[in-house]
Amino acid sequence: MGRFVLRRLAQSAVIVFLVATLTFVLLRMAPGDPVRAQFRDVTVSQEVIDEYRRSWGLDRSMPVQYVQYLGNLIRGDFGQSFSLHRPAWDVIREALPNTVVLALAALGISFATGMVLGTAQGANPNSRMDHTLTVITLAVFSIPIFWLGLMFMLVFGQWMGWFPIGGEVSPVYRGLPLVGQLADRFRHLVLPALTLGLGGAAVVARFHRAAMAEAFAENFIRTARAKGLSEQTVVLKHALRNALLPAITMFGLSLPVLFSGSVLVEYVFAWHGMGLAAFEAVGRRDYNVVTAITMIGATLVVAGNMVADLLYRLADPRTAES
């Protein structure tokens, strides 16, 4: 196990390095001047533009910028935000908790809903329930995530008034008792988490249904039934356990999808997380904030995939030899 962890850590370091290099190249190749982008509503002289470019190190050659860029990343220094005039890490520190909360809530919705639906379908293949759930999951998966969020806002926020339609807390949040603050945060979290999580739930359900159907075709299921075990025991203790490996693999693959999908969801719901911060930073050509968000996201994604690999090996010891 120790060698496996070390090998995965080395692979993760290489992936993070490649992401950092690609981020540097793409930002410099993107159209637009990051200095002029900060003054698009104000007329300034060329001398002022040149002075800002020198102070931000953008007047140096690309190789020199790249070496300095890597050195700063190794030290954990993301530099100053061009547009907000404060350390880029402070921007991340404020946005990251909101994104983590949203991603974890969406991940829970995805796998809890998807596993339940997939188990029900796999245990009753080709039944009316199976066909109905197949249609529903495919329909949900086909809906664009931003449109789903807008419909949730319209129906459950505007028409029914059950949930807030934007932000993380209400204006009166600080005046509420602790229980009220938790309830307020929960109400604001419901719609964006459902928007981000339901699409993933449809995918989990489709894959888990296939894994359950494959498990039910194995000889050990027939043996369990021949022993007189109840159908609930056969499903939960035999079929479901052996169908978990694809779900564990999907867990690792879901993290990058959640972080990329959070950009749209956070924008639609004005949820001040890394996705919204990235959207605004790209529009302002704020290199350092975009770099910081990309590197934090890449680190979280490779960490999630490493956790999924470890869970896979624990769930199926036969893979420990590979």
C-alpha positions in Angstrom: 0.0 0.0 0.0 2.9 2.4 0.8 4.4 2.0 -2.7 1.0 2.5 -4.2 0.5 5.8 -2.3 3.9 7.0 -3.2 3.4 6.2 -6.9 0.0 8.0 -6.9 1.6 11.0 -5.1 4.3 11.2 -7.8 1.6 11.0 -10.6 -0.4 13.7 -8.9 2.6 16.0 -8.7 3.2 15.5 -12.4 -0.5 16.3 -13.2 -0.5 19.4 -11.1 2.7 20.6 -12.8 1.2 20.0 -16.2 -1.9 21.9 -15.2 0.2 24.8 -13.9 2.1 24.9 -17.2 -1.0 24.7 -19.4 -2.7 27.4 -17.3 0.3 29.7 -17.8 0.4 29.2 -21.5 -3.3 29.5 -22.1 -3.6 32.7 -20.0 -0.7 34.3 -22.0 -2.2 33.2 -25.3 -5.7 34.5 -24.5 -6.7 37.7 -26.2 -6.8 40.9 -24.2 -4.4 42.9 -22.1 -4.6 42.2 -18.4 -3.5 45.8 -17.6 -5.9 47.5 -19.9 -8.7 45.2 -18.7 -8.4 46.9 -15.3 -8.9 50.4 -16.8 -11.5 49.7 -19.5 -13.9 52.2 -17.8 -11.2 54.8 -17.3 -8.9 56.6 -19.7 -5.3 56.4 -18.6 -2.0 57.3 -20.3 0.4 54.8 -21.8 2.9 55.6 -19.1 0.5 54.4 -16.4 -0.1 51.2 -18.4 3.6 50.6 -18.7 4.2 51.2 -15.0 1.5 48.7 -14.0 2.9 46.2 -16.5 6.4 46.6 -14.9 5.1 46.3 -11.3 3.2 43.1 -12.2 6.2 41.6 -14.0 4.4 41.4 -17.4 7.1 43.3 -19.2 9.6 40.4 -18.9 10.1 37.7 -21.4 7.9 34.6 -21.3 10.6 32.2 -20.1 11.5 34.6 -17.2 7.8 35.0 -16.3 7.4 31.2 -16.4 10.3 30.5 -14.1 9.2 33.1 -11.7 5.6 31.7 -11.9 6.7 28.2 -11.0 8.9 29.5 -8.2 6.0 31.4 -6.7 3.7 28.3 -7.0 6.2 26.1 -5.2 6.3 28.6 -2.4 2.5 28.8 -2.3 2.5 32.4 -3.4 -0.2 33.2 -5.9 0.6 36.9 -6.0 -1.7 39.9 -5.9 -5.0 40.1 -7.6 -4.8 42.6 -10.5 -8.4 43.8 -10.1 -9.0 43.5 -6.4 -5.6 44.7 -5.3 -5.2 42.1 -2.5 -3.5 38.7 -2.3 -5.1 36.2 -4.6 -5.0 33.6 -1.8 -7.4 35.9 0.2 -9.9 35.6 -2.7 -9.6 31.8 -2.7 -9.8 31.6 1.1 -13.2 33.4 1.0 -14.6 31.5 -2.0 -13.3 28.0 -1.3 -15.5 27.1 1.7 -18.7 28.0 -0.3 -17.6 25.8 -3.2 -16.6 22.9 -1.0 -20.0 23.0 0.8 -21.9 23.2 -2.5 -19.8 20.4 -4.1 -20.2 18.1 -1.1 -23.9 18.6 -1.0 -24.2 18.0 -4.7 -22.0 14.9 -4.4 -24.2 13.6 -1.6 -27.4 14.2 -3.7 -25.8 12.6 -6.8 -24.7 9.4 -5.1 -27.6 9.0 -2.6 -30.2 9.5 -5.3 -28.3 7.7 -8.1 -27.5 4.6 -6.0 -31.1 4.3 -4.8 -32.5 4.6 -8.3 -29.9 2.3 -9.8 -30.4 -0.3 -7.2 -34.2 -0.2 -7.7 -33.8 -0.5 -11.5 -31.1 -3.2 -11.3 -33.2 -5.3 -9.0 -36.2 -5.1 -11.3 -34.8 -5.0 -14.8 -37.1 -4.4 -17.8 -40.0 -3.7 -15.4 -42.4 -0.8 -15.8 -40.6 1.0 -13.0 -37.2 0.4 -14.7 -38.4 1.9 -18.0 -40.1 4.9 -16.2 -36.9 5.7 -14.2 -34.8 5.3 -17.4 -36.9 7.9 -19.1 -36.7 10.2 -16.1 -33.0 9.9 -15.6 -32.2 10.4 -19.3 -34.5 13.5 -19.4 -32.7 15.0 -16.4 -29.3 14.3 -17.8 -30.3 16.0 -21.1 -31.4 19.3 -19.4 -28.7 22.0 -19.6 -27.5 22.7 -16.0 -28.1 26.5 -16.3 -31.7 26.0 -17.6 -32.4 23.5 -14.7 -31.2 26.1 -12.2 -33.4 28.8 -13.7 -36.4 26.6 -13.7 -35.8 25.7 -10.0 -35.5 29.4 -9.2 -38.7 30.2 -11.1 -40.8 27.3 -9.6 -39.5 26.8 -6.1 -38.2 30.3 -5.5 -40.4 32.8 -7.4 -43.8 30.9 -7.7 -43.9 28.9 -4.5 -41.5 30.9 -2.4 -40.1 27.9 -0.7 -36.4 28.7 -1.1 -34.3 31.8 -1.7 -33.1 32.3 -5.3 -29.6 33.7 -4.7 -26.7 34.2 -2.4 -25.5 32.1 0.6 -27.4 33.8 3.4 -30.2 36.3 4.0 -29.6 40.0 4.9 -30.8 39.3 8.4 -28.4 36.3 8.8 -26.2 37.8 11.5 -29.2 38.7 13.7 -30.4 35.1 13.8 -29.6 32.6 16.6 -27.3 29.7 15.7 -30.1 27.3 14.7 -31.7 30.1 12.6 -28.3 30.7 10.9 -27.9 27.0 10.0 -31.5 26.8 8.7 -30.9 30.0 6.6 -27.7 28.5 5.1 -29.5 25.3 4.4 -32.4 27.0 2.6 -30.0 28.9 0.4 -28.0 25.7 -0.4 -31.0 23.5 -1.5 -31.6 24.9 -5.0 -28.0 25.2 -6.2 -27.1 21.8 -4.7 -30.1 20.1 -6.4 -29.2 21.8 -9.7 -25.6 20.6 -9.5 -26.4 17.2 -8.1 -29.4 15.9 -10.1 -27.5 15.7 -13.4 -24.8 13.6 -11.6 -27.5 11.5 -10.0 -28.9 10.5 -13.4 -25.4 9.4 -14.5 -24.8 7.4 -11.3 -28.2 5.8 -11.7 -27.5 4.6 -15.2 -24.0 3.2 -14.4 -25.2 1.6 -11.1 -28.2 0.0 -12.8 -25.8 -1.7 -15.2 -23.5 -2.8 -12.4 -26.5 -4.2 -10.4 -27.8 -6.1 -13.5 -24.4 -7.6 -14.0 -24.2 -8.6 -10.4 -27.6 -10.3 -10.5 -26.4 -12.4 -13.4 -23.6 -14.0 -11.3 -23.7 -17.5 -9.8 -23.4 -16.2 -6.2 -26.8 -14.5 -6.5 -28.4 -17.8 -7.5 -26.6 -19.5 -4.7 -27.9 -16.9 -2.2 -31.4 -17.3 -3.4 -31.1 -21.1 -3.3 -30.2 -20.8 0.4 -33.5 -19.2 1.1 -32.2 -15.7 1.8 -34.8 -13.0 1.5 -34.7 -10.8 -1.6 -33.8 -7.8 0.5 -30.7 -9.6 1.9 -29.8 -10.7 -1.6 -30.0 -7.2 -3.0 -28.3 -5.3 -0.1 -25.7 -7.7 1.1 -24.7 -9.5 -2.0 -25.6 -7.7 -5.3 -25.2 -4.2 -4.0 -21.8 -4.9 -2.3 -20.4 -6.4 -5.5 -21.8 -3.5 -7.6 -20.0 -0.8 -5.6 -16.7 -0.8 -7.5 -18.0 1.2 -10.5 -19.7 3.7 -8.1 -16.3 4.2 -6.4 -14.7 4.8 -9.8 -17.4 7.3 -10.6 -16.8 9.1 -7.3 -13.3 10.1 -8.4 -14.5 11.1 -11.9 -17.4 13.2 -10.4 -15.1 15.7 -8.7 -13.9 17.5 -11.9 -17.4 17.5 -13.2 -18.7 19.1 -10.0 -16.0 21.8 -10.0 -16.5 22.6 -13.7 -20.3 22.6 -13.3 -20.1 24.8 -10.3 -19.1 27.7 -12.5 -22.5 27.9 -14.1 -24.4 27.1 -11.0 -22.6 29.6 -8.9 -23.2 32.3 -11.5 -26.9 31.5 -11.9 -27.5 31.5 -8.1 -25.0 34.3 -7.2 -23.2 31.8 -5.0 -19.9 33.3 -4.1 -17.6 30.4 -4.6 -14.6 29.5 -6.7 -16.7 29.1 -9.8 -18.1 32.6 -9.7 -14.7 34.0 -8.7 -13.2 32.3 -11.7 -15.8 33.6 -14.0 -15.2 37.2 -12.9 -11.4 36.8 -12.9 -11.4 35.5 -16.5 -13.5 38.5 -17.5 -11.0 40.9 -15.9 -8.0 39.0 -17.2 -6.9 38.6 -13.6 -4.1 36.0 -14.2 -3.2 35.4 -10.6 -6.7 34.7 -9.4 -7.4 32.4 -12.3 -4.1 30.6 -11.6 -4.9 30.2 -7.9 -8.4 28.9 -8.6 -7.1 26.5 -11.2 -4.4 25.1 -9.0 -6.6 24.7 -6.0 -9.2 22.9 -8.2 -6.6 20.7 -9.8 -5.2 19.7 -6.3 -8.7 18.9 -5.0 -9.4 16.8 -8.1 -6.3 14.7 -8.0 -6.8 14.3 -4.2 -10.3 13.1 -4.8 -9.1 10.6 -7.5 -6.4 9.3 -5.1 -9.1 8.8 -2.4 -11.2 6.9 -4.9 -8.3 4.7 -5.9 -7.6 3.9 -2.2 -11.3 3.1 -1.6 -11.3 0.9 -4.7 -8.4 -1.2 -3.4 -10.0 -1.5 0.0 -13.3 -2.6 -1.5 -11.6 -5.1 -3.8 -8.3 -6.4 -2.3 -7.7 -8.3 -5.6 -6.6 -5.0 -7.1 -3.8 -4.6 -4.6 -1.6 -6.7 -6.7 -1.9 -4.4 -9.7 
